[in-house]
């Protein structure tokens, strides 16, 4: 008759080994579980602490406010300057366009009369009235009166200086101041105004 298994010695040896293995597995799980909080703590410890926000002093706050006000003022000034420059550019462009349109509307003969008037003023030192007479004369330029008037109205010149230059020419002919003055204002002579003629006499050398 065979012995029951539990009475055999090797059965108890195997049973002890099995229980020992189960105990070791439980201890490993406990160790793994206990190590997790430690890892978390270590991980948290490696994170650099956030710097505490700095507190500005009253002087620093005041300086920051002044810098902000200055920056805003500079920005406003720049915007105003840009707006002004834009307005001026638009005004200039408009004026140039209007001047070009006006120039294009002027008849050719008017422009020619103005060119002749400038030549007489520069080269012959004539008076304004003398130039007008020369422009409209049938023995002169023979321009229409409207063209001659346009020329006289638009020519810019120093008529007193012209009177002085004419007076100097007469002075070289050994004429008296009175004769020169009369020649300058005569309707048959230079046709300068009395003020222009007197200026010439006063400045003769």
C-alpha positions as CSV (number, residue, x, y, z in Angstrom):
1,X,0.0,0.0,0.0
2,X,1.4,3.4,-1.1
3,X,1.9,6.4,1.2
4,X,-0.3,9.4,0.6
5,X,1.5,12.3,-1.3
6,X,1.3,14.7,1.6
7,X,3.3,12.2,3.7
8,X,6.2,12.1,1.3
9,X,9.1,14.5,2.1
10,X,9.6,15.9,-1.4
11,X,5.9,17.2,-1.4
12,X,6.7,19.5,1.5
13,X,9.9,20.7,0.0
14,X,8.0,21.7,-3.2
15,X,5.2,23.3,-1.2
16,X,7.8,25.4,0.8
17,X,9.5,26.5,-2.4
18,X,6.1,27.6,-3.9
19,X,5.1,29.6,-0.8
20,X,8.5,31.2,-0.7
21,X,8.2,32.3,-4.4
22,X,4.7,33.8,-3.7
23,X,6.1,35.8,-0.8
24,X,8.9,37.2,-2.8
25,X,6.5,38.4,-5.5
26,X,4.5,40.3,-3.0
27,X,7.6,41.9,-1.6
28,X,8.7,43.0,-5.1
29,X,5.3,44.7,-5.7
30,X,5.5,46.5,-2.4
31,X,9.0,47.7,-3.3
32,X,7.9,48.9,-6.7
33,X,4.9,50.7,-5.2
34,X,6.9,52.3,-2.5
35,X,9.5,53.5,-5.0
36,X,7.0,55.5,-7.1
37,X,6.4,58.3,-4.6
38,X,10.2,58.6,-4.1
39,X,10.7,59.0,-7.9
40,X,7.9,61.6,-8.0
41,X,9.6,63.5,-5.1
42,X,13.0,63.4,-6.8
43,X,11.5,64.5,-10.1
44,X,9.8,67.4,-8.4
45,X,13.0,68.3,-6.6
46,X,14.9,68.6,-10.0
47,X,12.4,71.2,-11.3
48,X,13.9,74.7,-10.7
49,X,11.8,76.8,-8.4
50,X,10.0,79.6,-10.1
51,X,11.5,83.0,-9.4
52,X,9.4,85.2,-7.2
53,X,8.1,88.2,-9.1
54,X,10.3,91.3,-8.5
55,X,8.7,94.2,-6.7
56,X,9.3,97.6,-8.4
57,X,10.4,100.5,-6.3
58,X,8.5,103.8,-6.5
59,X,11.4,105.4,-8.4
60,X,11.3,102.5,-10.9
61,X,7.5,102.8,-11.3
62,X,7.8,106.5,-11.9
63,X,10.6,106.0,-14.4
64,X,8.5,103.4,-16.2
65,X,5.5,105.8,-16.3
66,X,7.6,108.6,-17.6
67,X,9.2,106.4,-20.3
68,X,5.7,105.3,-21.4
69,X,4.5,108.9,-21.5
70,X,7.5,110.0,-23.5
71,X,7.1,107.1,-26.0
72,X,3.4,108.0,-26.5
73,X,4.3,111.7,-27.0
74,X,7.0,110.7,-29.6
75,X,4.6,108.5,-31.4
76,X,2.0,111.2,-31.5
77,X,4.6,113.7,-32.7
78,X,5.7,111.4,-35.4
79,X,2.1,110.7,-36.6
80,X,1.4,114.5,-36.7
81,X,4.6,115.1,-38.7
82,X,3.7,112.4,-41.1
83,X,0.2,113.8,-41.5
84,X,1.5,117.3,-42.0
85,X,4.0,116.1,-44.6
86,X,1.3,114.2,-46.4
87,X,-1.0,117.4,-46.5
88,X,1.9,119.5,-47.7
89,X,2.8,117.0,-50.4
90,X,-0.8,116.8,-51.6
91,X,-1.1,120.6,-51.6
92,X,2.1,120.9,-53.6
93,X,0.9,118.3,-56.0
94,X,-2.4,120.1,-56.4
95,X,-0.7,123.4,-57.0
96,X,1.6,122.0,-59.6
97,X,-1.3,120.4,-61.3
98,X,-3.2,123.7,-61.3
99,X,-0.2,125.6,-62.6
100,X,0.3,123.1,-65.4
101,X,-3.3,123.3,-66.3
102,X,-3.1,127.1,-66.2
103,X,0.0,127.1,-68.3
104,X,-1.6,124.8,-70.9
105,X,-4.6,127.2,-71.1
106,X,-2.4,130.2,-72.0
107,X,-2.5,131.0,-75.7
108,X,0.8,130.7,-77.5
109,X,0.8,134.4,-78.5
110,X,0.5,135.5,-74.8
111,X,3.6,133.4,-74.0
112,X,5.5,134.9,-76.9
113,X,4.6,138.5,-75.7
114,X,5.9,137.6,-72.2
115,X,9.1,136.3,-73.7
116,X,9.7,139.5,-75.7
117,X,8.9,141.6,-72.7
118,X,11.6,139.8,-70.6
119,X,14.1,140.3,-73.4
120,X,13.5,144.1,-73.6
121,X,13.7,144.4,-69.8
122,X,17.0,142.5,-69.6
123,X,18.9,143.6,-72.7
124,X,17.6,147.2,-73.2
125,X,16.7,148.1,-69.6
126,X,13.3,149.4,-70.7
127,X,10.5,150.5,-68.5
128,X,7.2,148.7,-68.1
129,X,5.3,151.3,-70.1
130,X,8.0,151.4,-72.7
131,X,7.8,147.7,-73.2
132,X,4.1,147.7,-73.5
133,X,4.3,150.4,-76.2
134,X,6.9,148.4,-78.0
135,X,4.8,145.2,-77.9
136,X,1.7,146.8,-79.2
137,X,3.3,149.2,-81.8
138,X,2.7,148.4,-85.4
139,X,6.4,149.4,-85.9
140,X,7.4,147.1,-83.1
141,X,6.1,143.7,-82.1
142,X,2.5,144.3,-83.1
143,X,1.1,142.0,-80.5
144,X,-2.6,142.2,-79.6
145,X,-3.3,144.5,-76.6
146,X,-4.5,141.5,-74.6
147,X,-1.3,139.6,-75.2
148,X,0.8,142.7,-74.3
149,X,-1.2,143.2,-71.1
150,X,-0.7,139.6,-70.1
151,X,3.0,140.1,-70.6
152,X,3.2,143.3,-68.5
153,X,1.0,141.8,-65.8
154,X,3.2,138.7,-65.4
155,X,6.7,140.0,-65.9
156,X,8.7,140.4,-62.7
157,X,11.5,142.8,-62.8
158,X,13.3,145.6,-60.9
159,X,12.1,148.6,-62.8
160,X,14.0,151.1,-60.5
161,X,17.3,149.3,-61.4
162,X,16.4,149.6,-65.1
163,X,15.8,153.3,-64.6
164,X,19.2,153.7,-63.0
165,X,20.9,151.8,-65.8
166,X,19.2,154.0,-68.4
167,X,20.2,157.1,-66.4
168,X,23.8,156.0,-66.3
169,X,23.8,155.7,-70.1
170,X,22.5,159.3,-70.4
171,X,25.0,160.4,-67.8
172,X,27.8,159.1,-70.0
173,X,26.5,161.5,-72.7
174,X,27.2,164.4,-70.3
175,X,23.6,165.2,-69.7
176,X,22.4,167.1,-66.6
177,X,20.4,165.4,-63.9
178,X,17.3,167.4,-64.9
179,X,17.7,166.4,-68.5
180,X,18.1,162.8,-67.6
181,X,15.1,162.9,-65.3
182,X,12.9,164.4,-68.0
183,X,14.1,161.8,-70.5
184,X,13.3,159.0,-68.1
185,X,9.7,160.1,-67.5
186,X,8.9,161.5,-71.0
187,X,6.2,159.7,-73.0
188,X,8.5,160.2,-76.0
189,X,11.4,158.9,-74.0
190,X,11.8,156.0,-71.5
191,X,8.4,156.2,-69.8
192,X,9.6,155.3,-66.3
193,X,7.4,156.4,-63.4
194,X,8.5,159.6,-61.5
195,X,9.4,157.4,-58.5
196,X,11.6,155.2,-60.6
197,X,13.2,158.2,-62.3
198,X,13.9,159.9,-59.0
199,X,15.5,156.7,-57.6
200,X,17.8,156.7,-60.7
201,X,18.8,160.3,-60.2
202,X,19.4,159.8,-56.4
203,X,21.7,156.9,-57.1
204,X,23.7,158.2,-60.0
205,X,27.5,158.2,-59.4
